[in-house]
Amino acid sequence: MKTNESMAKKCLTAGLWAGLAGFAVLGLLQGAAIGGTAGLVLANEVFGSGAIEIAGASLISRVVIGASMLAGALVSFVMFMTVGGVAGWAVGRVLSPKQAETKEAATQAR
């Protein structure tokens, strides 16, 4: 049973590292861009200024846009890490019974 858990933990760790790499390559910029776009729309609706006029807007609208960019990046990070971890754990659980069966067969053959 210990080999099943250790294989799943090793694959979980590998999946988390793959999720982190995927986030760094694919998710950070896109998450911040989508969050920033949502922040621009929110700031335009709440404060009534156009997207071009946002450069001269008040500090609170800039904080809203920055916070939404951060939120978009964080959501992207959570998704990449969750998917990577679950995929790695699932691969580890699928591979572990095969490893345990071969060890049991080797032990019984002696």
N, C-alpha and C positions, 0 to 999 in steps of 0.2 A: 504494500500500500504506500510505503514511503516513496518508492520510485514514481508512482503515479502523481503524487503531490509535487515532487521535485521537478518532474518534467513539465507539469502544468505551470509551476512558478517560473521556470526558466523561459518557457515560451511566452508567458505573460510579460516578463521583463523585456523580452525581445520585441513583443508587440507594442509595448509602451514606448520603447526607443524608436520603433518605426513610426508610431504615431507622432512623436515629437519631431522627427525628421520631416514627416509629411506636413506638419503644421508650419515648420520653419520655411519649407520650400513653397508650399501651396496655399497655406491658410492665413498667414499673418497679414499679408498685403491685401488679399481679397476680403478678409473679415473686417479690417479697418476701413477699406473703401466702401463696403456695403453699409457698415455702421455709420460712417461719415455722411453718406448719402441720406440715410434715414434721419440723421441729426440735422442736416440741412433742411429737409422737408419739415421736420418738427419745428425747427427754429423759424422757418418761413410762416408756418401756420400759427404759431403762438405769438410771435413778435411782429408779424405782418410785413417783413422786409423781403425784398427779392434776393435771389441767390447771388447776384452780382453785387448787391449792396451790402452783403454780409461782411465785407472787409471793413466797413466803417461802422459796424454794429456795436452794440454794447458788449460788455464783458460777459454777461449772463448768457447771451446767445452763443458766444464762443465756447463757454464752459459746457453748454448743452451739446454742441457739436463734438467737442473733445471727449466728453463722457460717452457719447454714443459710439465714437470710434473705438474707444477702449472696450466698451461692452461687445461690440462686434468681434473684436479680436479675441476676447475672452470666450465668447460662445464658440468661435471657431476652434480655439484651443481645447475646450471641453469636448467638443465633438470628435476631433482627431484623436485625442487621448482615449476616449471611451471606445471608439471603434477599433483602434489599434490594440487596446488591452483586451477587449472581448474577443477579437479575432485571434490574438496570440494565445489566450487561455483556451479557446475552443480547439485550436490546433494541438495544443499540449494535451488536452483531454482525449482527443482522437488518437494521438500517437502513443499515449501512455499504456493502454491495454495491450497493444501489440508488443511493447517492450516487456511488460510484465509476463505475458504468455511465453515469450521466448526464454526468459529467465527461469520460469517454472518448468518448461520442457527440458532445459539444460540440467536443472537440478534433479528432475525425475530420471533422466537418462543415466545419471551417475549411479 
